[in-house]
């Protein structure tokens, strides 16, 4: 997939991603998100303004730190199964995808600079639960299911798509196959439990290697998200060629397990400064790391501390 080479994060550019959009909307902005579906916030002015403010904050952060910005669409829950549960029909869903891509394209025009390239990223979530899936798709079933969103993102002008919080390899394989057909770069981001393994029980190394073997290494790169650094650092420490395929991290602020986070009534936003310092350690284990953001419980403070920690390390080495 030569078209993926246009992504600046594959060519030496350090990039930011955003943080925990859904947790920010719920806990900081007081917006109700049925099924944790951020796109539902776009139905009213309060939600539109909150998402715009949130994304502008990260855009400004990227420019200030001279990093690029991977701009995520708020579509993690905007696939056909979840949309149907939310009472959103196919035409409405397609219009939502068109609108969010156009909105981010406009923001890119206003904020992008030569030292801070912006990449418009179409976000895809799992067909089932992002922590504990009960419906397990085969790779062909996953390809058929996710083709809808992948095709829309390709049609409306997204630069890439990312499958976030993937919990098992076969669904990831199907999404990569769908992206190959649509000729759009694709990233797979796996979530892991407190033991560093996928919710399916498979090791992170095995999952990455399985996806690469089944797709001819067609994914642009892999990421880890929705887990605290302490949950997966030990998995990376032995190293190996497979870790070279990991270019992105979007960790949780909290050390709580997924089950504990599901039951929590208050936001655990951890320690933003420590969050940044932990990423210094992770960067030593991932030579190709080029995209850093956050996941549940994180916001602009956490990602800012990651950038500051990286700057301090560069200064110390000079």
N, C-alpha and C positions, 0 to 999 in steps of 0.2 A: 504494500500500500504506500506508494511513493508520495501520495498527496498528504500523508501525515507529516512529512518533513518540513512543511511550512509552519508547524507549531513552534513558536519561539522557545518553549520549555525543553524542546529536544535539541536545541542548538546553543546551549550555554546560558540562556536567559533565566535568571532567578525570578520566580513568580509567586504571587500571593493568591490564595483562594479565600473565600469568606469564612465565616464561623458557623455557629449553630443558628441558622435562620429560624427554624421552628421554635426552638427554646427561647430565642430572643423575642419573637412575636408573642408567645404565650406569657412568658414570665416578666418581660420588661415592658411590653406594650399592652398587655392585658387583652389580647385578641384571641378569641376562641377559634381553635382549628379542629374541626371535626376530622377524625381519622388522621390527625397530624398533617393535614393537607394544606400546605402554605398557599397554594394557588387559590384556595377559597377566600383568602384575605383580600384578593383583588376585586371582590364583589362590592366593596364599599370604599368610600373615600379614605376612611381611617386606615384601612389595610393597605391601600395603594400608597399612601403617604409614608406609612411605616416601612414598607419594603423599599421604597425609593430612598428614604433616609438611610436605611441600613446599607444599601448597596453603594450609595454615594460616599458613605463613611469609609468603606473598604477601598473604593476607587481613589479617594484622597490619600489614604494610607499608603497605597501602592506607589502613587506618584511621589509622595514625600520621601519614601525610602528607595526610590529609583528602581523599583521592581515592576515586573509586569503584573497583570491581574487576570486571573481566570474567572470570568463572570458567569456564575451559575444561574440558570433559570429556576424559578420556584416550582418545579414540576416533578419532584420526587414521588409524589402521590398521584400524578396526573396520567396514569395509564388506564386502559379500558376497564379493568376489574374494579379498581378503586373509584373511578369516576362513576361507574354504574351504581355503586353503593352510595355515592353522594348525590345521586339524581342528576348527573351531568351527562347529556347525550353526546354522540360522536361529533356532531357538527359544532356544538358548544365547545367541546374539548379541543377540536382542531383550531377554532378561533382563539382559544386561550394560548395555544402554542404559538400561533402567528403573532399575537399581541405581545407576549413576553419576549420573543426574539426581537421584535421591532423596538420595544422599549429599551432593551439593553444595547441594541445597536445605536440608538440615539444617545445613550449615556456614554458609550465609547467615543462617539464623535466629539462630545463635550469635554472629556477628561483625558483621553489618551495622549501620550507624549512620545517623542522618539526614544527616550530611555525607559518608558513604561508602556510596552505594547499590551493591548487588551485582547483577550481571546474569548469569544462567545461560546459558552459550553452548555449544551442541552443535557439536562439532568434526567436520568432514568432511575427509578427505584425498583425494588423487587416486586414480583407478582404477588407474593404472599408477605407474611410478617418479616420485618427487617431484623428481628432478633431470633425468633423461634418459628421457622416456617413449618407449616403442616401440609401444604400442597407442594410436592416436589415435581418440577417439570423435567422432561427430557430436553436435551439440547434442541432437537427440532421443534418441540412444543414451545420452548422459550423463544426461539427465533421467530416463530409465527406470531406469538403474543406481542413481543416487543417491536416487531417490524413497524407497527403503526407509528409509534413515537419516533423511532429512528428516521423513518421516511419523512415525517413532518419536519423534523429538525434539519434534515438535508435540504428539503424543499424551501424552507423559509430562511436559510442562510446562516445557520449555526456553523461555527468553525470546527466543532468536534462534539462528541457525545460522551458522557461518563455514566457508567452504571454504578450507583452508590449503594453501600451496605449490601453487597452481594454475600449470600450466606452459604452457597455451595457452587461447585465448579460448573455443573451442567447448564445452569441458567446463564452463567457468565459466557460460556461457549456459544450459546444460542444468540446472545446479544452481539458478540463479536461477529458471528456469521451474518447477522442482520446488517451490521455496519459495513461489512465487506460488500454486500449487495448494493447498499446505498452509496458506497464510495465516500464515506465520511470517517475521519479518524475516531477511534474509540479507546476509552480508558476503562479499566476494570478496577473498582475499589472494593476490597474485601473487608468485612468487619470480623473481629475476633472476640472471643470470650476472655475472661481473666487469665486463662491458661495459655493464651496465645494461639489457640486453635479456632477454626471456623465453627459456627454453631452446629454445622453438620458433623463435627468431630475431626474433620480432615485437617492436616497441618497446612499452614500458609504456604510453605515451600511446595508441597504436593499439589495444592490447588493451582498455584501459578504455573507450575510445570505441566499440569494436565491441560490447562487452557492453552498454553503455548503449543503443546504437542498436537492438540486437536485442530488448531487454527493456523498453523505455520507461523507462529509468533506475530500474528496480524495486529494484536492490540498495540497501540502506541506505547503504553507503559501500564504499570499497575500502581495502585495506591493502597494504603491502609486507612480506615476511618472508623469512627464510632467506638473507640476503645482508648483507654488512658495509656500513655507511653509505658507505664510500668507493666501493663498487661502483655506487651509484645516485644519489649526491648530484648528480653532473654532469647527470643526466637531468632533475632537478627545477629546476635553476638558471634555465633560460629561462622558467619559469613557464607560465602559460596557464590557461584555465578548467578544463581537465581535472585540474589538480592540486588544485582545490577538492573533488574527489570523494574524495581520499585523506584519511582521518581516522585511520588507524592505522599504526603501525610496530612490527615485531618483528624486529629486526636480529640478525645473527650476531655473536658476540664476535670471531671470527677473520676475518682478511683472506684466508684460503686460499680457493681455488676449490672448487666442489662436488666435482670429481674428486679434489682433494687431501684434502678432508675425508673422503671415502669411504675413502681409503687410510690415513688417520692412525690410529695405534695409541694415541696419547696425546691427551688433551683439550687443545685450544688455547682457553683462556678469555680471551685478550686482556688488555686493561687496563681494569678496571671504571670507573676514574675517567675515562679518556679516552672510554670508551663514553658516559658521561653528558654530557661536554663536546661530543661530536660531535652529540648530539641537540639541543643548544642551536642549533647551526647549521641542522640540519634543520627545526627548528620555525620558523625564519625563512622557510623556503621553502614551508611548508605551513600556510596561515592557518587551516585547519579541523582541524588535528591535535588529537585529543582522547583517543586511546588509545595508550599506549606500554608495551611489554613487551620481551621478548627472544626469541631463537630459539636455535639450536644454540650450545652453549658458555656460555650466559648463565645466571645464577642470581639469587638475591635481591640480591647485591652490585651487580650491573650495574643493575638496575632502581632500587635505592635511590640510586645515583649519578645516574641520570636525574632522579629527583625532587629531589635536592639541587641539581643544576645548574639546574633550572628555578626553584627557590626563590631561589638566588643571583642569578639574572637578574632576578627580580621585585624583589628588594631593591635591586639596583643601579639599576633604573629608577625606584624610588620617590623 
